[in-house]
């Protein structure tokens, strides 16, 4: 198979030819048709997440079709269209798994981080952790839903049911969740880097009530806010924008240090929460919502061999929507 491999953190991915992987008991092999490029992948490559399993094939927004099935797999068959998400496996027996909080499992495996992912022509997945996908929709359009969408949905639920919601960082996740929030009847306020008028115009195109710089107070107090950008100084800004009793959710797996801020920003029963990973239940819920809300993803395609270029565009903020890698036809 062809794969883009990270051998050492903070170095470019290397194109490699590898033997086609074989699924073990309880696993399936998927021929990858599209794999989204997530900011979490960038954190892995840039060495901002600890202890990746190196060398590693990144990528965890995988869409493809099963082409080989391991022993003791039920409910899945060759030819089925599936998605492989970030959460690759859980232990099933720790206190969190027993409580239905598998996103906090003590012994998880993560796709593209501690097990090989989808920046390749083939990927192996635990059969219990793949999502059956409908036949409708393009593979490239669906790929960002496997993480940007799933984490976005989890963060939206945790944010609560507030009418006025702020989204800080209008990238892959926010552009999906803005559409869901509007379908729910909420007013969306989009916050971008100062001067990023393109992202602000994009947010307004998707129905945002207001779009502007993250350094600017919105015209109305927010009921809740979600921070998608991995920028710690956004935390006090978001707390300052939400009403009494409002909630701020940090949705990323990594964030730069949060600066000290006065207690008055947290006082009056404001809440600060984080989001960790996802559960399979999140996926079941979200894919139903996607159809009902008629979510449309904005994507930029890159051939698999140009994965480093996609990372560069993501790192420098040149992307609108989500980057998606597409393996070349063989």
N, C-alpha and C positions, 0 to 999 in steps of 0.2 A: 504494500500500500504506500501511497504518498502521504507524508506528514510534515508539518512545520513544528519543529521541536525546540524547546527552551532547554539548553544545557546548563547555563549559569545565569543567575539573576542579573538584570541590567545589561544583558547582551541581546543582540538581535536573534530572532528565531532562525533556525537553519532548516532548509528543505532537505528531507531525507527519504530514502526508499527503505521500507521496513517489510518484514514478512507479514502477510495478512494475519491479524490476530484470530485466535480460536476461542470461542466462548466456553467457559467452564460450567459446571453444574449451576443451574438457576440463572444463567446469563443468556443474552442474545447479542448477535452482532448486527450492527446497522450500517448499511451503505449510506454515507452522509451525502445529502443533496444540498444542504445549506447549514451554516453555523454562524450565529451572530457573534459579534465582537463586543464583549461587555466590559465596562470599566473595571470589574473585578479581575478580568483577564489582565488588564493593564497593571493592576496592583500586584498581581503575581509576577509578571514579567519585570516590573520595576523594583522588585524586592521589598515591597511594602507589606506583604503578608508573610508570616514566618513559616519556615519549614515546608516548603513545597517538596513534592516527591520528584527530585531531579534525576535524570532528564524527564521532562514532562511535555506532553502534547496539550496545550491549553484548549479552551473552548467548552462552553457548557450551555449553549443555546442551540441545540442540535436537532435538526429535522432530517429524517431519512426513512428508509424502508428496511425492515428486517430481512437479512439474506442468509442467516444461519441461526439455528436455535440449539442451545445447550440442553443437557439432560434435565428432567424434572421441571420443565417450564410449561405452564398451562395458561390458556387464554390468549396466547400470542402465537403467530405463525408467520412463515416466510411470506414476504410481500406486503405485510401490514405497514401502514404509515404511522410512525411514532415520533415522539419528542423525548429527548434526554435532557434533564435539567441539572442544575448545580448540585442538588442533594443526590448523591450517587448510591448511598447505602447507609443504613443505621444498624446499631447493634440489636435493637428490639427488646432489650432486657434491662437497660438502665432505668433509673427512676423517671427520667424525662420521657423516654419511649413508652413506659407503662402508663404515664399520665396523658398520652396523646400529644406530647410536645416534642415530637421527633426532631424538630428543627434545632433543639438544644441537646441532642444526643451526645453522650460522653465519648463515643467511639465512632464518629461518622467517617464516611469517605465522600470527598467532593470531586465532582467531574472537572477535569482540567486543572486540578490543584493537587490532590493526593491520589488520583487515578487518571489515566490518559483520557483526554477529551476529544473534541470534534474538529480541530484544525487538521483534518486528515480525510482520506477517502473512506475510512472505516472507523467505527468506534464500538467498544464493548460496553454493555450496560447490564446492571442487575435487572432482571425482568420485572421485579416488583416495584422498580422505581422509574419505569418509563411511562409516558402518557400515550394512550391511544389517541390519534388525531383523526379528525374527519377528512374526507377526500377533497373537500372544497378549500379554495384558497391556495395561493402560491407558496412554495416552500420558503422562499426568501422573505416573504411578508410575515410568515408565521414564526420564523426563528427568534426574533427579538422578544416574542411573548414568553419564551421559555425561561427568562430571568428578569429582564427589564419589566416585563409585564407581571410576572408572578410576584417579584419583590415589591413592585409598585402596588399591586393589589393588596398584599399583606400590610404594607405601610398605610394604605388608604383605610383599611378596616381598623387598624390600630389608632389612626388619627381621630376616629369617631365620626359622628354624623353631622358635624357642623356645616352650616350653609355656606359660609365664606371660607374657602380653603386656599392657602398659599402654597405654591410649589417653587422651591428654591433650586435652581439649576434646571434648565428646560432642555434636557437631552432625551435619550432613548426612553427612560422610564417615564419621565414627566409627560412626554408627548402622547404616550399611551393612556396614562392615568387621567390626564386632562379630559380626554374623550369620555372615559368612564364617569368621571365626576360630573361632567356636563349632562350626560345621560341620566344621572341620578338627580338632576335638578339643582346642582350646586353652582355657586359663582366661583370661578377660578381666577386667582391672581398669580401671575407668572413673574418670577424674579430671575434675572439673568446677570451675567457679568456686566459691569458698567460699559455702556457704549455698544453692546451687542444688539444692534437694532434688527439684525436679521432674525435672531432667535425670538425677539419680542414680536416681530411681525408674524413669525410662524405660530407663536402662542395665540395671538389674536385670531389668526386664520382658523385655529382649532377651537375657537369659541371662548377664549379667555376674556373675562370682564375687564381686566386691566393687565398690562405688561410693562415692566420697567426695571430699573437697576435694583440690585439687591441692597444697595446702600440707601434706597429711598423708602420712606414710609408709604404704605399703600393708602389710597384715599379713604378706606374704611378699615375698622378693626377686623382682624381675622378671627374666626372661631377656632381654627387649627392650621397647622402648617407642616409640610413634609420637606425635609432637606435631602435632596438627591446629590448635590454637588459635594465632593469630599473635602469641604472647606470649613474648618473649625470656627473661624470668626463669624460664620453665618448663624451660629447658634444664638448668641446674644441678640443679633439683629432680628431673628425670627421670634424670640421671646418678647422682644419689644414691640412686635407687630400684632401679637395675639391678645385678645381680650382677657379679662379676669376669668379664671377657670379654663382657659384655653390650653391646647396641647400642641407640643412641637415634637415631631418624630424624626429621628436621624435614621435614614434608610440605607446607608452604605455599610459595607463591611469594613471600610477603612476611612478614616478622616484625619486631617491634620489636627494638631493640638487646639483644643478649645481655650480661648483666652479667658482670664479672670473677668468676671462681670459682677456688677452690683446685685445684691440679693433682691432688690426691689423688682428686678426683671422676672424673678421666679416667684416672688410673693403673690398673694391674692390667688393662691391655689392653681397657678399655672403648672403644667406638667412637662417633663422632658423624658422622652422614651427612645429606645433604640429598636431596630428590627434585626433579627438574626436568621438568616437562611430562609427556609420555607418548609412547608409540610405538603404531603401528597393531597391532603384535603384542600389546601390553598389552590392547587392546580385544578382539582375537580370543580371547585366553585368558579374559578376565574375563567376557564374555557367556556363555561355556560354564559358568563357575563359578556365575554368577547362577542359572541354571536348576537346576543340581545342588544348590545350597545352599538353593534356594527362598527367595531374598532378597525381603523385603517392605519397600518404602520407606514412610516416614511423611512425608506431604506436606501443605502448606497452600496452597490455590489462591488466586490473585489475578487479577482481570482485568488485561489488558495495561496499561490506563490507570492502574492502581494500582501500577506498578512502584516508584515512590518510597516508597510505604507499605511494600512488601516490603523495600526496602533499610533503612528505618528500623527495622523489626522485627528484621532480621538484625543490624544495627549495635548494637542495645540488648539483644540476647540474649533477645527475647521468643518466638523460634521454637523449636518442638520438631520436629526432623527437617529437612525442606527446603522452601523456598518455591518455587513453580512459577507462572509466568505463563501465562495462557491467553488467546489473542486472542479478541476478541468475534466472534460469528458475523456474517457480512455478507450 
